[in-house]
Amino acid sequence: MRTIANYFLYGLIFIFPLFATFYVIVFLVNWVDDTLYSILFGWVPFDLPGLGIITAFFIIVILGFFVTRAFTNPVIKYFERLVEKTPFVKIIYTSFKDLTESLLGEKKRFNRPARVKLTEGVERIGFITEENLSTFGIDDRVAVYFPHSYNFSGNLFLIDPDRVTPLNIDPSDALKFAISAGVTQVSKVKEKAKK
Protein backbone atom coordinates (compact mmCIF):
# COMPACT_ATOMS: atom_id res chain seq x y z
CA MET A 1 0.00 0.00 0.00
CA ARG A 2 2.85 2.38 0.84
CA THR A 3 4.47 1.64 -2.55
CA ILE A 4 1.22 2.42 -4.36
CA ALA A 5 0.89 5.68 -2.39
CA ASN A 6 4.46 6.63 -3.36
CA TYR A 7 3.75 5.92 -7.02
CA PHE A 8 0.61 8.01 -6.81
CA LEU A 9 2.52 10.87 -5.18
CA TYR A 10 5.28 10.85 -7.82
CA GLY A 11 2.67 10.63 -10.56
CA LEU A 12 0.86 13.61 -9.05
CA ILE A 13 4.10 15.60 -8.84
CA PHE A 14 4.66 14.89 -12.54
CA ILE A 15 1.13 15.45 -13.85
CA PHE A 16 -0.08 18.42 -11.78
CA PRO A 17 2.27 21.11 -13.24
CA LEU A 18 1.60 19.80 -16.76
CA PHE A 19 -2.15 19.79 -16.22
CA ALA A 20 -2.18 23.23 -14.57
CA THR A 21 -0.08 24.76 -17.38
CA PHE A 22 -2.23 23.10 -20.04
CA TYR A 23 -5.44 24.20 -18.30
CA VAL A 24 -4.34 27.86 -18.01
CA ILE A 25 -3.22 27.99 -21.66
CA VAL A 26 -6.41 26.32 -22.91
CA PHE A 27 -8.55 28.61 -20.73
CA LEU A 28 -6.86 31.77 -22.07
CA VAL A 29 -6.93 30.60 -25.69
CA ASN A 30 -10.61 29.62 -25.43
CA TRP A 31 -11.50 32.91 -23.75
CA VAL A 32 -9.76 34.97 -26.46
CA ASP A 33 -11.21 32.76 -29.19
CA ASP A 34 -14.79 32.93 -27.85
CA THR A 35 -14.65 36.67 -27.16
CA LEU A 36 -13.27 37.66 -30.57
CA TYR A 37 -15.44 35.15 -32.38
CA SER A 38 -18.61 36.56 -30.80
CA ILE A 39 -17.52 40.15 -31.54
CA LEU A 40 -16.31 39.67 -35.13
CA PHE A 41 -18.10 36.58 -36.38
CA GLY A 42 -21.31 36.48 -34.36
CA TRP A 43 -23.27 36.77 -37.60
CA VAL A 44 -21.87 33.48 -38.96
CA PRO A 45 -24.59 30.79 -38.70
CA PHE A 46 -22.13 27.98 -37.91
CA ASP A 47 -19.27 27.65 -35.41
CA LEU A 48 -15.63 27.68 -36.53
CA PRO A 49 -13.41 26.85 -33.51
CA GLY A 50 -10.07 28.64 -33.53
CA LEU A 51 -11.13 31.42 -35.89
CA GLY A 52 -11.11 34.00 -33.10
CA ILE A 53 -7.56 33.20 -31.95
CA ILE A 54 -6.25 33.13 -35.54
CA THR A 55 -7.90 36.50 -36.17
CA ALA A 56 -6.38 37.90 -32.97
CA PHE A 57 -2.92 36.75 -34.06
CA PHE A 58 -3.19 38.44 -37.46
CA ILE A 59 -4.70 41.62 -36.00
CA ILE A 60 -1.79 41.90 -33.52
CA VAL A 61 0.78 41.28 -36.29
CA ILE A 62 -0.84 43.90 -38.55
CA LEU A 63 -1.02 46.42 -35.68
CA GLY A 64 2.64 45.70 -34.86
CA PHE A 65 3.54 46.37 -38.50
CA PHE A 66 1.73 49.72 -38.56
CA VAL A 67 2.97 50.80 -35.12
CA THR A 68 6.61 50.34 -36.19
CA ARG A 69 6.20 52.51 -39.32
CA ALA A 70 7.23 56.18 -39.17
CA PHE A 71 4.06 57.45 -40.88
CA THR A 72 1.89 56.17 -38.02
CA ASN A 73 3.82 58.01 -35.28
CA PRO A 74 1.63 61.17 -35.40
CA VAL A 75 -1.53 59.03 -35.16
CA ILE A 76 -0.15 57.04 -32.20
CA LYS A 77 1.00 60.20 -30.42
CA TYR A 78 -2.40 61.82 -30.99
CA PHE A 79 -4.16 58.73 -29.62
CA GLU A 80 -1.93 58.64 -26.52
CA ARG A 81 -2.48 62.37 -25.89
CA LEU A 82 -6.22 61.78 -26.16
CA VAL A 83 -6.05 58.89 -23.69
CA GLU A 84 -3.91 60.91 -21.27
CA LYS A 85 -6.59 63.61 -21.14
CA THR A 86 -9.24 61.11 -20.05
CA PRO A 87 -8.99 60.97 -16.23
CA PHE A 88 -9.81 57.36 -15.30
CA VAL A 89 -8.71 55.75 -18.58
CA LYS A 90 -5.29 57.44 -18.35
CA ILE A 91 -4.39 55.63 -15.13
CA ILE A 92 -5.39 52.20 -16.44
CA TYR A 93 -3.87 52.64 -19.93
CA THR A 94 -0.52 54.06 -18.83
CA SER A 95 -0.14 51.46 -16.07
CA PHE A 96 -0.71 48.54 -18.43
CA LYS A 97 1.39 50.16 -21.18
CA ASP A 98 4.33 50.68 -18.84
CA LEU A 99 4.01 47.13 -17.45
CA THR A 100 3.87 45.60 -20.94
CA GLU A 101 6.89 47.62 -22.11
CA SER A 102 8.82 46.73 -18.97
CA LEU A 103 8.28 43.01 -19.61
CA LEU A 104 8.31 42.77 -23.42
CA GLY A 105 9.56 46.06 -24.87
CA GLU A 106 13.02 47.41 -25.56
CA LYS A 107 13.07 49.28 -22.24
CA LYS A 108 12.90 46.26 -19.97
CA ARG A 109 12.65 47.24 -16.31
CA PHE A 110 12.77 43.85 -14.57
CA ASN A 111 16.35 43.24 -15.66
CA ARG A 112 18.22 44.20 -12.47
CA PRO A 113 17.69 41.54 -9.80
CA ALA A 114 18.93 42.41 -6.32
CA ARG A 115 19.20 41.02 -2.82
CA VAL A 116 17.58 43.37 -0.31
CA LYS A 117 18.21 43.32 3.43
CA LEU A 118 14.85 43.99 5.09
CA THR A 119 15.81 43.46 8.72
CA GLU A 120 18.67 41.76 10.52
CA GLY A 121 18.80 38.21 9.23
CA VAL A 122 15.93 38.69 6.74
CA GLU A 123 16.55 39.31 3.04
CA ARG A 124 14.44 39.19 -0.11
CA ILE A 125 15.02 39.06 -3.86
CA GLY A 126 13.57 41.96 -5.81
CA PHE A 127 14.17 44.04 -8.92
CA ILE A 128 15.61 47.55 -8.98
CA THR A 129 13.19 49.49 -11.18
CA GLU A 130 14.41 53.05 -10.55
CA GLU A 131 17.50 54.48 -8.92
CA ASN A 132 16.73 58.17 -9.41
CA LEU A 133 13.68 59.22 -7.39
CA SER A 134 14.44 62.96 -7.44
CA THR A 135 11.14 63.55 -9.27
CA PHE A 136 9.40 62.70 -5.98
CA GLY A 137 11.88 64.74 -3.94
CA ILE A 138 13.52 61.54 -2.66
CA ASP A 139 17.30 61.36 -2.87
CA ASP A 140 18.22 58.60 -0.42
CA ARG A 141 16.18 55.66 -1.74
CA VAL A 142 15.90 53.35 -4.75
CA ALA A 143 12.69 51.73 -6.03
CA VAL A 144 12.68 47.93 -5.68
CA TYR A 145 9.82 45.73 -6.88
CA PHE A 146 9.15 42.47 -5.03
CA PRO A 147 6.99 39.95 -6.96
CA HIS A 148 4.63 37.75 -4.97
CA SER A 149 5.04 34.00 -5.08
CA TYR A 150 2.58 32.10 -7.30
CA ASN A 151 0.82 35.32 -8.23
CA PHE A 152 0.79 38.07 -10.86
CA SER A 153 1.25 40.84 -8.35
CA GLY A 154 3.86 42.35 -6.09
CA ASN A 155 4.88 45.35 -3.99
CA LEU A 156 7.04 48.37 -4.64
CA PHE A 157 9.30 49.52 -1.81
CA LEU A 158 11.60 52.52 -1.52
CA ILE A 159 14.77 51.09 0.00
CA ASP A 160 18.00 52.54 1.36
CA PRO A 161 20.63 51.82 -1.36
CA ASP A 162 23.01 50.44 1.29
CA ARG A 163 20.58 47.56 1.85
CA VAL A 164 20.45 46.65 -1.87
CA THR A 165 23.04 44.34 -3.47
CA PRO A 166 22.65 43.65 -7.21
CA LEU A 167 22.81 39.97 -8.17
CA ASN A 168 24.81 38.77 -11.16
CA ILE A 169 22.22 36.26 -12.37
CA ASP A 170 19.85 36.06 -15.30
CA PRO A 171 16.78 38.24 -14.55
CA SER A 172 14.39 35.52 -15.74
CA ASP A 173 16.01 33.04 -13.32
CA ALA A 174 15.64 35.53 -10.48
CA LEU A 175 11.98 36.10 -11.39
CA LYS A 176 11.28 32.34 -11.53
CA PHE A 177 13.03 31.88 -8.18
CA ALA A 178 10.99 34.65 -6.53
CA ILE A 179 7.65 33.62 -8.04
CA SER A 180 8.16 29.93 -7.21
CA ALA A 181 8.78 30.81 -3.53
CA GLY A 182 12.40 29.68 -3.86
CA VAL A 183 11.51 26.22 -5.14
CA THR A 184 13.03 26.69 -8.62
CA GLN A 185 16.75 25.95 -8.61
CA VAL A 186 18.96 28.67 -10.09
CA SER A 187 22.45 27.61 -11.11
CA LYS A 188 25.59 29.73 -10.79
CA VAL A 189 24.23 32.48 -8.56
CA LYS A 190 26.95 35.09 -8.19
CA GLU A 191 26.52 38.20 -6.15
CA LYS A 192 27.97 41.36 -7.56
CA ALA A 193 29.09 44.04 -5.14
CA LYS A 194 27.24 47.28 -5.71
CA LYS A 195 29.41 49.98 -7.16
CORBEL-V278986 format. One record per backbone hydrogen bond with DSSP energy under -0.5 kcal/mol. NH is the residue of the N-H (numbers start at 1). CO is the residue of the C=O. Records with the same first field share a line. If there is no record, write none. Layout:
NH->CO + CO
This chain:
5->1
6->2
7->3
8->4
9->5
10->6
11->7
12->8
13->9
14->10
15->11
16->12
17->13
18->14
19->15
20->16
21->17
22->18
23->19
24->20
25->21
26->22
27->23
28->24
29->25
30->26
31->27
32->28
33->29
34->30
35->31
36->32
37->33
38->34
39->35
40->36
41->36 + 37
44->41
51->48
54->50
55->51
56->52
57->53
58->54
59->55
60->56
61->57
62->58
63->59
64->60
65->61
66->62
67->63
68->64
69->66
72->69
73->70
76->72
77->73
78->74
79->75
80->76
81->77
82->78
83->79
84->80
85->81 + 82
86->83
87->85
90->86
91->87
92->88
93->89
94->90
95->91
96->92
97->93
98->94
99->95
100->96
101->97
102->98
103->99
104->100
105->100 + 101
108->106
109->102
110->102
111->109
114->126
115->165
116->114 + 124
117->163
118->116 + 122
119->122
122->119
124->116
126->114
127->145
128->112
129->127 + 143
130->143
133->131
136->133
137->134
138->133
139->137
142->159
143->130
144->142 + 157
145->127
146->155
147->145
148->153
150->179
151->148
155->146
157->144 + 155
159->142 + 157
163->160
164->161
165->115 + 163
167->113
168->190
169->167
173->170
174->170
175->171
176->172
177->173
178->174
179->175
180->176
181->178
182->177
183->180
187->185
190->168 + 188
192->166
193->191
